[in-house]
Amino acid sequence: MNLKNVEKHEKNMVTITVEVGKDEFAAAIEKAYKKQVKQIKIPGFRPGHAPRKVIEGMYGVEIFFDEAMNIAFPAAYEAALEEAKLNPVEHPQVEVTDISADGFTFKATFANYPEVKLGEYKGLSAVKPSTEVSDEDVTKKLEQMQERNARLVSVEREAQNSDTVVIDFEGKKDGVPFDGGKSESYPLELGSGSFIPGFEEQIVGMKAGEEKDIDVTFPADYHAEDLAGQAVVFSIKLHEVKVKEMPELDDEFAKDVSEFDTLDELKADIRKKEEESKETAAKQAFENNLIEQVAENMECDIPEAMIENQARRVVDDYKMQVQAQGVKFADYLQMTGMKEADLIDSAKEPALHQLRGSLALEAIIKAENIEASEEEADAEFQKMADQYGLKLEDVKKYLRVADVEEQIKREKALKIVVESATAKAE
């Protein structure tokens, strides 16, 4: 292999020109012959036993060139990358520019892992949100607990916003029922916005036992194309009007919803947990603000292929979140009227943000010569084993040592930035 040329373009695109010599190509041709000879029929020879010279005489010496190039290319390409100290982030586009029995020359064009020129990363200043917990914060959490433990009771009056009504409904378009437009004994919270605009508003004022037809129009961007923008009629029968009955905020409430005997003890626990939560959130926000500054201060030209790959990873993570809710991703796309390509495009901006932060930390690791010891990696493995209640050997089966070491180095890099920084109040 002979690396003839390295040409660098914008956005970290690189083209290398590589020559594969006669001896390397000859060895590859021989391998190609042995691989393909069984599929070549030559009169007078048993399948797989025709000499190479006879086959080349009948079909030309070029008969094995394509397969030989496929055999020789990977080793030549990898050797050229190593010599040029290049690190592709995508598969190359390959062009063969010259080929004969004496060898072949190819050009490979690809996006290369970007170089980073660090700017200021020490002595920075960033906002750190307040961790103070107010009485209002505690009251809000108590009200949420009160809401979760409320019970619905029937009332004999007209339905109002925030009431829950139990209804039968059937929708018709031009007098004909449509799919998904019918349900019985459906509990609907009025004002929740869970139905199309105009539906819930027209139920306000109805009483138990009352029936009514309401006119609504589906939104123009509704996921079902046959209903999008269409006017329909829903026949409504209201069975019951229910209101939330809130429990009293007293010691009995504290006993029912927690392990505490008094409301004061519950409030103290809520305050403590809120303080811990705010401290964690403030710490993370402070770190994120600093890394954003480091990323803004650095010079780095990130290839489009790298952004595309990261955007796909963002979407893959989102897929798992959707499916964890028991929804098939294909159904989610249909419900939202989106295509996966749309999600990938919308994920490119956050993907770029993530990449810049990650590259900034990598650059700091390099600049500070940060290492992770075997003892530190073992301690991290043990920490994860304790956290998830697993055996140490089982954790080591699922995680690579290199990945754990990389995480340790990133945490050390972040610590250097944080400990040299100044926190500002909001």
C-alpha positions in Angstrom: 0.0 0.0 0.0 1.2 3.4 -0.9 -0.6 6.5 0.4 -0.1 8.9 -2.5 -2.1 12.0 -1.3 -4.3 13.4 1.5 -6.6 16.3 0.5 -8.6 18.1 3.1 -11.8 20.0 2.3 -14.3 22.1 4.2 -16.3 20.6 7.1 -13.5 18.1 7.8 -14.1 16.2 4.6 -11.0 14.3 3.4 -10.0 12.6 0.2 -7.1 10.1 0.3 -5.5 8.6 -2.8 -4.1 5.1 -2.2 -2.2 2.8 -4.5 -2.3 -1.0 -4.1 0.9 -2.5 -5.6 1.4 -5.5 -7.8 2.3 -8.0 -5.1 -0.7 -7.1 -2.9 -3.0 -7.2 -5.9 -1.6 -10.5 -7.1 -2.2 -12.1 -3.7 -5.8 -10.7 -3.8 -6.4 -12.1 -7.3 -5.3 -15.5 -6.2 -7.8 -15.4 -3.3 -10.5 -14.2 -5.7 -9.7 -17.1 -8.0 -10.0 -19.6 -5.2 -13.3 -18.1 -4.0 -14.9 -18.0 -7.4 -13.5 -21.0 -9.3 -16.3 -23.3 -8.1 -18.9 -21.1 -9.9 -17.0 -21.0 -13.2 -17.7 -23.9 -15.7 -14.9 -24.7 -18.1 -15.4 -27.6 -20.6 -13.1 -30.5 -19.8 -12.6 -29.6 -16.1 -14.5 -30.7 -13.1 -16.3 -27.8 -11.2 -13.7 -26.0 -9.0 -10.7 -27.5 -10.7 -10.1 -25.3 -13.8 -6.6 -23.7 -13.6 -6.6 -19.9 -13.2 -4.6 -19.4 -16.4 -7.2 -21.4 -18.4 -10.0 -19.2 -17.0 -8.1 -16.0 -17.6 -7.3 -17.2 -21.1 -11.0 -17.7 -21.8 -12.5 -14.7 -20.1 -9.5 -12.3 -19.8 -7.2 -11.5 -17.0 -9.7 -8.9 -15.6 -12.2 -11.6 -14.6 -11.1 -11.6 -11.0 -10.3 -7.9 -10.7 -13.6 -6.8 -9.0 -13.5 -9.5 -6.4 -9.7 -8.9 -5.8 -10.3 -5.2 -5.2 -13.0 -6.1 -2.7 -10.5 -8.3 -0.9 -7.6 -5.9 -1.0 -9.4 -2.7 -0.3 -10.2 -3.1 3.5 -6.6 -3.7 4.5 -5.2 -1.0 2.2 -7.8 1.5 3.4 -7.2 0.8 7.1 -3.4 1.0 6.6 -3.8 4.4 4.8 -5.9 5.8 7.6 -3.4 4.7 10.2 -0.5 6.2 8.3 -2.4 9.5 7.8 -3.7 9.5 11.4 -7.3 9.9 10.2 -10.5 8.8 11.9 -13.6 8.6 9.6 -17.1 9.1 11.0 -18.8 7.5 8.1 -18.3 4.9 5.3 -16.2 6.4 2.5 -17.3 7.1 -1.1 -14.8 5.1 -3.2 -13.6 5.7 -6.7 -11.2 3.4 -8.5 -9.1 5.6 -10.8 -6.7 3.1 -12.3 -6.5 -0.7 -12.5 -4.4 -3.3 -14.2 -2.6 -6.6 -13.4 0.1 -4.4 -11.8 -2.3 -3.1 -9.1 -5.0 -0.4 -8.7 -5.4 3.1 -7.3 -8.5 4.4 -5.5 -9.7 7.6 -4.0 -11.7 7.5 -0.7 -13.7 10.5 0.4 -15.2 10.7 3.9 -16.0 12.9 6.9 -13.1 12.9 9.4 -13.4 13.2 13.2 -13.1 16.9 13.8 -10.1 18.6 15.5 -10.9 20.9 18.4 -9.0 24.1 19.2 -9.9 24.9 22.8 -10.6 28.5 24.0 -11.1 29.5 27.6 -12.3 26.7 29.8 -11.0 27.7 33.2 -12.1 30.7 35.4 -15.5 31.0 33.7 -18.6 32.4 35.3 -22.2 31.1 34.9 -25.6 31.4 36.5 -26.5 28.9 39.2 -30.2 28.8 40.0 -31.4 29.3 43.5 -31.9 26.2 45.7 -34.2 28.0 48.2 -37.5 26.2 48.9 -40.4 28.6 49.7 -43.5 27.9 51.7 -45.4 28.2 48.4 -43.2 25.4 46.9 -44.2 23.1 49.8 -47.9 24.1 49.5 -47.9 23.4 45.8 -46.5 19.9 46.4 -49.1 19.3 49.1 -51.9 20.4 46.7 -50.6 18.0 44.0 -50.8 15.2 46.6 -54.3 16.4 47.5 -55.3 16.3 43.9 -53.9 12.8 43.3 -55.9 11.6 46.3 -59.2 13.3 45.4 -62.2 11.3 44.7 -65.0 11.9 42.2 -68.5 12.2 43.5 -71.7 12.7 41.5 -73.6 16.0 41.6 -77.1 16.9 40.4 -76.4 20.1 38.4 -75.2 21.3 35.0 -71.7 20.3 33.9 -69.0 22.9 34.4 -65.4 23.2 33.3 -63.1 21.0 35.4 -66.0 18.5 36.0 -65.7 15.0 34.9 -68.7 13.8 32.8 -69.5 10.2 31.8 -70.9 10.2 28.3 -71.8 8.1 25.3 -70.9 9.6 22.0 -71.1 8.7 18.3 -69.7 10.8 15.5 -71.1 11.0 12.0 -69.9 12.6 8.8 -72.7 13.3 6.3 -74.9 11.0 8.4 -72.5 8.1 8.2 -70.5 6.9 11.3 -66.7 6.9 11.0 -64.0 4.7 12.6 -63.0 5.7 16.1 -65.9 8.1 16.6 -68.0 6.0 19.0 -67.6 5.2 22.7 -69.8 4.4 25.7 -69.5 5.5 29.4 -66.5 7.5 28.5 -65.1 9.7 31.4 -64.1 13.1 30.1 -62.7 16.0 32.1 -64.1 19.2 30.7 -61.5 21.8 29.9 -58.8 19.2 29.6 -58.4 19.8 25.8 -58.3 16.0 25.2 -60.9 16.1 22.5 -60.9 18.2 19.3 -61.7 22.0 19.7 -65.4 22.8 20.3 -66.3 19.3 21.6 -65.9 19.8 25.4 -67.2 23.4 25.3 -70.6 22.3 24.0 -71.0 19.7 26.8 -70.7 22.5 29.4 -74.3 23.2 30.7 -75.7 19.7 30.1 -77.2 17.6 32.9 -77.3 13.9 33.7 -79.8 12.1 31.4 -79.7 14.9 28.7 -79.0 14.1 25.0 -77.7 16.5 22.5 -76.1 16.8 19.0 -73.1 19.0 18.7 -71.4 20.3 15.5 -67.5 20.3 15.4 -64.9 20.5 12.8 -61.7 18.5 12.8 -58.4 20.4 12.7 -56.9 20.8 9.2 -53.8 18.9 10.4 -55.7 16.0 12.0 -53.8 12.7 11.6 -56.7 10.9 9.9 -56.6 12.4 6.4 -60.3 11.5 5.7 -61.4 13.6 8.7 -58.9 16.5 8.5 -60.7 19.8 8.2 -64.1 18.0 8.0 -67.3 19.1 9.7 -69.0 16.3 11.7 -71.9 15.8 14.1 -71.5 14.0 17.5 -74.6 12.6 19.3 -74.0 12.9 23.0 -75.8 11.3 25.9 -74.6 12.5 29.4 -75.0 9.9 32.2 -73.3 11.6 35.1 -71.6 14.7 36.3 -68.8 14.3 38.8 -66.7 16.7 40.8 -63.5 16.2 42.7 -63.8 16.0 46.4 -60.5 17.0 48.0 -59.3 15.4 51.2 -58.7 17.7 54.2 -55.0 18.7 54.7 -54.6 17.4 58.3 -52.7 14.7 60.2 -55.1 12.0 58.9 -54.2 13.0 55.4 -50.5 12.7 56.2 -51.0 9.2 57.6 -53.0 8.1 54.5 -50.5 9.3 51.9 -47.1 8.8 53.7 -45.2 7.1 56.5 -45.6 10.2 58.7 -48.1 10.7 61.6 -48.5 14.4 61.3 -48.9 17.0 58.6 -46.0 19.0 59.9 -43.7 15.9 59.5 -45.0 15.5 56.0 -44.3 19.1 55.2 -40.7 18.9 56.6 -40.1 15.8 54.4 -41.4 17.6 51.3 -39.2 20.6 52.0 -36.1 18.3 52.4 -36.8 16.5 49.2 -37.5 19.7 47.3 -34.2 21.1 48.6 -32.3 18.0 47.4 -34.1 18.2 44.0 -33.4 21.9 43.5 -29.7 21.3 44.5 -29.3 18.6 41.9 -31.1 20.7 39.3 -29.0 23.8 40.1 -25.8 21.8 39.9 -26.7 20.3 36.6 -27.8 23.7 35.2 -24.6 25.3 36.4 -22.5 22.6 34.7 -24.5 22.8 31.5 -24.1 26.6 31.4 -20.3 26.2 31.8 -20.0 23.5 29.1 -22.0 25.7 26.7 -19.5 28.4 27.3 -16.5 26.1 26.7 -18.2 24.9 23.5 -18.8 28.5 22.3 -15.1 29.4 23.1 -13.7 26.5 21.1 -13.1 26.3 17.3 -14.5 23.1 15.7 -16.0 22.3 12.3 -18.3 19.3 12.8 -19.1 17.2 9.7 -22.7 16.9 8.6 -22.5 13.1 8.8 -21.6 13.3 12.4 -24.6 15.5 13.2 -26.8 13.2 11.2 -25.6 10.1 13.1 -26.1 11.9 16.5 -29.6 13.0 15.4 -30.5 9.4 14.6 -29.3 8.4 18.1 -31.5 11.1 19.6 -34.5 9.8 17.7 -33.7 6.2 18.7 -33.7 7.2 22.3 -37.1 8.9 21.8 -38.4 5.7 20.1 -37.6 3.8 23.3 -39.4 6.4 25.4 -42.5 6.2 23.3 -42.5 2.4 23.2 -41.9 2.3 27.0 -45.4 4.0 27.3 -46.9 1.0 25.4 -47.2 2.8 22.1 -45.8 1.3 18.9 -43.5 3.9 17.2 -45.3 3.4 13.9 -48.6 4.2 15.5 -47.1 7.2 17.2 -46.0 8.5 13.8 -49.4 7.9 12.3 -51.1 9.7 15.3 -48.9 12.7 15.0 -48.9 12.8 11.2 -45.1 12.9 11.2 -42.4 10.9 9.3 -39.2 9.6 10.9 -37.2 11.8 8.6 -39.0 14.8 10.1 -38.0 13.8 13.6 -34.4 13.3 12.5 -34.4 16.8 11.0 -35.8 18.4 14.1 -33.2 16.5 16.2 -30.2 17.9 14.4 -30.1 21.1 16.4 -30.0 19.4 19.8 -27.7 16.8 18.3 -25.2 19.5 17.3 -25.5 20.9 20.9 -24.7 17.5 22.4 -21.8 17.0 20.0 -20.2 20.3 20.8 -20.4 19.6 24.5 -19.0 16.1 24.1 -16.1 17.3 21.9 -15.3 20.1 24.4 -14.9 17.6 27.2 -12.7 15.3 24.9 -10.5 18.3 24.2 -10.1 19.1 27.9 -9.2 15.4 28.6 -6.5 15.7 26.0 -5.2 19.1 27.1 -5.0 18.1 30.7 -3.7 14.6 30.0 -6.5 13.1 32.1 -6.4 9.4 32.8 -8.6 6.9 34.6 -6.9 4.3 36.8 -7.9 0.6 37.2 -8.8 1.3 40.8 -11.1 4.2 39.8 -12.8 2.0 37.2 -13.3 -0.8 39.7 -14.8 1.6 42.2 -17.2 2.9 39.5 -18.3 -0.7 38.7 -18.9 -1.4 42.4 -20.9 1.8 42.7 -23.2 0.7 39.9 -23.5 -2.8 41.3 -24.6 -1.4 44.6 -27.0 1.1 43.0 -28.8 -1.5 41.0 -28.5 -4.4 43.4 -26.5 -6.5 41.0 -23.4 -8.6 41.4 -20.1 -7.0 40.4 -19.3 -9.6 37.8 -22.7 -9.2 36.2 -22.2 -5.4 35.8 -18.8 -6.1 34.2 -20.5 -8.4 31.7 -22.8 -5.6 30.4 -20.4 -2.6 30.4 -17.1 -2.2 28.7 -14.1 -1.1 30.8 -13.2 1.4 28.2 -16.6 3.1 28.4 -16.5 3.3 32.2 -13.0 4.8 32.0 -14.1 7.3 29.4 -17.0 8.4 31.7 -14.5 8.8 34.6 -12.3 11.0 32.4 -15.2 13.1 31.3 -16.3 13.7 34.9 -12.7 14.7 35.8 -12.7 17.2 32.9 -16.0 18.6 33.9 -14.7 19.0 37.5 -11.7 21.0 36.3 -14.1 23.5 34.6 -16.6 23.6 37.5 -14.0 24.0 40.3 -12.3 26.9 38.6 -15.6 28.7 37.8 -17.6 31.3 39.7 -21.3 30.9 40.3 -23.6 33.9 39.7 -27.1 34.4 41.2 -30.0 34.4 38.8 
